[in-house]
Structure formats: structure tokens, C-alpha cells
């Protein structure tokens, strides 16, 4: 039975196999990761003007705002100098291996982060997931840059606007801090005998304060953001931030309108200038009067090894590696895809990773030298002035700048540095999304005119989508998106990417690919990491994040409402669902559904035990493949993959025998798949058998 079936279908099988050969890959449909006519070959694809352009772009992409406001705060919170130990370990076991893998992956194929998954079409959802993460990051990252641009514009004045409380927007409880060792900004007593007013509470017979705010807090929350008290209240859109957001997206659009040919030139400024400013600010910080700067640096670097017993420290170190290196969000694959085939991506991965991590440590020195000075002036401990995230960039550091001589000048320097850091990352993030979509839909987007229109339209659409984040409740939405995107999606991409390349595609193949580009195979360190250490560490971090998961807060001690927590989970799951969704879609569309259907058919022999009880001529058992000659009608699709055809032939043989496939029939079935068909059916007849 199996021999007859294989003979009848051999022509269709061989035609389908030939259509999937290397010489005919363009016949596959777009779901296979290729285009009928629009695929760009290596000769037509843009390339970097030089190796330095690529390195500087990767540095600008990896070194961003998080290096300035996220790493120093994490280091302070997780053991000071002791945090460097788990950070370096995570860099060696996860960061470097993933960074090198993605650079080599993109450079070898010269394809964007979606189309590159021709290496394994079932895992193409990983490409969609990483690009979705980059899209979400680009959406809120430019809003933060809009805040930076607003502060930069406000710094061009004789006196910084956040140094006093006599503005029309100032809150009643805004009070400038008292320096020189007599800090009492947050405690105000009402004279005895007088009743408590609206800003005070009766405690033990005395009227005590409702906590006051500093002028920098008042300026940021009440003027810049006009922030609502609760996440549910979105309020109106701020016209001030709308203008700066539009300027930010306009600048991004102008830089990226010609792709990497324009991006490669601007990175000479955006990647180098921040280091000049960081060095200038460090010199200014350590030369501030008093012992404060030295105390701040010692506080930052002094190790507290007892903190290393906490699993949260190691989880934060691993998450920060993903955040700072920008791994698994598609950008590294996109940037490396524009390299020459034999570019030394091994060297580039080491240089960029070490520069990035060194920048994080260096930025901590800059920040804590100034915070130490600020704490000394206030007469409080450094812990009292340390904040993480936007609070460090827009509240704490501006307050410290306001106490320096020629304060507006140093404020301009600081926010120019922040803007260049932000734009350096934003350019690469947006280019990742644009290049991925251009490669995936190259038939429509590759023509120059169409591509320019697409890039302009995309930036304008992103501007519109960012408007809710510049409303009164926009900062709550921004923080929620940041919290949701920066964790689980990147970790799942990392784990599955390691499995798909190192195990399914195979480390031997991948190492040979690298040898084709570089002339040598990766050493044993990379093999151990890619095959064992890195997947294990990423898996443990995912488990730790699940166990240590905490609900997000929109203010200290105040949790987001349940509706916003649900929204956060939807944001986190939106990129992740592309992975199983695409897997099932591709599997079913390319033969998996038929395999499932055939394997769910009754085996031969099913029915009444006595043959006399089976109605003669009944169609009840017509879909059962029996040893007596009844067969299943199979409709072949020319887009079925070779793996599917082999599987279905084997499945039909098993159903035909009702038992395990015998050695002889298996050999014969395989030979029928490989040798030319002896069938006399014409090509036109086979075409009629193919469903539309």
C-alpha cells in the first residue's frame, strides 16, 4: 500500500522538493521569509561608510540615558561597588555571548531582524517580537528626550527657573531647601496656640508638616508635566511638551530619512560628544568645594558584599545588562546587517560591550560626585538625595546644578549631553524598526521614493501615538510601558534565540558560518556560553523575575490600579505572543494541519470486529486508510516544505499498515521521495490536483 501511494504522489513530491531547492527559494511565499521579487541582494544593500561608523553607531545605540540614571542608582541600591561583581559576571555569561551572536547573525545574512529568520521560519516570531519591543521603546524614549529638550531650552537664561518657588505654578507647599547644614525644608512648626492649617497635621499637640516639595520637584511635576495625582486621570495634552516632542521626532526623521547613509555621519557627534561632556562634568564635580564630592564617590564605590546574598541583586544585574547593551531588541542584528561580509564583528562586539559597561561605571562617578556635594550642602546623608530614573535627571541633578557657579552654563552642558545620549540610542532604535519593515516588505518599500514616504509617515505616526504620554497623566503611562517592556519580552527573546541558533540550527553550523566571515571559529568560551551557560542563566533570571515580581508603583508606596496593571501585562505580552502565534500560523499553513489531521484519523481495523457487521458500500469508513485498498485523498500544496512531505509520507505508510512502519517500506518510501518520479501523470494534470 505504501509503495503504491508513494508512486502515485512522487511527481508532486519531487516538484515540491525542487521548488524548495536553493536555486528556487524565491518561489516560496512571503511567509517563508522571502519575497517574490523584492528581496535585496548583498550588492544592492546599503553598507556603512567605514568600520568606525558601525562601531560608533553601536556605541551610541548601547550607551544611552540608562547608563546615566539607571546604572548608578542600581549600583547604590544593590551593594555599591559590590554590584560590579554580579554585573561583570552577567556581562561575561550573558551580555557578551548574546552581543557577539547577534552581530555575527545579522552580518552573515545581511538581513534585518525579521527577515533574518529564514534560518528557521518557525521562529520568525522572534523577529516580530524584538521589533515590537524596539517600537514600544522608541515610542516612550522620544518622550523622555522631549523632556530633556524642554530643560535644555529653559537653561538658556540668567537664572534657572527651578531655584525658587515664587512662580504662578508653584504649589503652596513648595519650599526652597536650607543649605549649609541646616536642612529643614520638610519640617515646619505652627506657633503654639494657633490652629493647624490645611498643610499641617496635629501630632502630640503640635502642628507638623505635610511634606513640602523642593523647587526642582515643583518645576518638574507642576510645570513641565502638570502631572495628575492619579494614573486614571489622563487630563489634557501639554502644548509645551507637544512642541518638543514634535521637534524630537522631526530631528529623528531628518537624520534617518536616507537610512544609514545619513545615520553614519551624525554618529560621529552623538557618540563622541557625550564623553566630552561627561569628562567636563566629572572635573567640575570633583573640584566642587568641601568634602562632599569625595564622600559621594566613596559612597558609590564602597562595596557592601552582604547585599550579594539577595537574589534581587543578581536579577537586577542581568536585567541591566540587557538594558544597557540593547541586546535582543533587534537593533544589533539590524546594524550589523549593513556590514561587509568579512567585517571583524568579533572585535567589534568586545570593543562596544566594554565601552558600554565602562561608560556606566564612569557615569556613576560623575553623578555621585555632584550628589555628595549636594548632600554635604544640605547636611543630610547621601541616601536622602539619591533617586533613580527620571527623578535623577530632572530633579536631583538640576538642583545640584543650580548651586554651582555659572549654573545656567553647566545646565546647558548637562542637558546637551543628555540629548545627545538619547538621540544616539533613538536613531538606532527607530532604524531597527524601519529597516526590519523595509526588508520584510521590500517589494513595496525598497524603491527610494516609497522608502522616504514610509519613513516620514512612520515618524509622524509615532509622534501622534506619543501624545498621550505628554498629557497630565502621561508620565504614569510612560513609566508603565517602560516597566512592562524592559523585562520579560527581552528575556524570552534571548532564551529562544540561543536555543534556535545554538541547538536547532546547530553550533557546528553557526561556528562554520563565523569561520566563513572571520577566518576562524569561536573558541571554547563562546561554545560553552552559547550551548550551556547563557541559556541556563537567562532561564534562571526568568524564574527569579517571576518569583520576585512586584507590582509597579506610580509613587512611593502607591500601586497602580488593577486596570493599569492589566494594561501593563497586555503591553508585556503583546510582543511575546508573536512567538507562539507565528509558530502555529506557519506550522499549520505549511502542512502541519494536514499532518495533525492524518494522525487523528482512525487506524486500519477500526470498526465492528466482525466484517459481516460492516455495511457493504457504506461511506462511513471511507476516510480510513486501510490495508484493503481504501485511501485518503490528499491535496498537495506546492509551498509545503520538504520536512512536511517526508513526515506525511511516513505517516501515510504507518496508517496503511496499521502498525509501525517496517524497515523495508520505510526505505522504499524514502527512496521514492529522492528519486525521479516514474509516474505518467503530466504536469498539467498535477496542476489540476493542486488546490487554488
Order of alpha helices (4+ residues) and beta strands (2+ residues): alpha-alpha-alpha-alpha-alpha-alpha-alpha-beta-beta-alpha-alpha-alpha-alpha-alpha-alpha-alpha-alpha-alpha-alpha-alpha-alpha-alpha-alpha-alpha-alpha-alpha-beta-beta-alpha-alpha-alpha-alpha-alpha
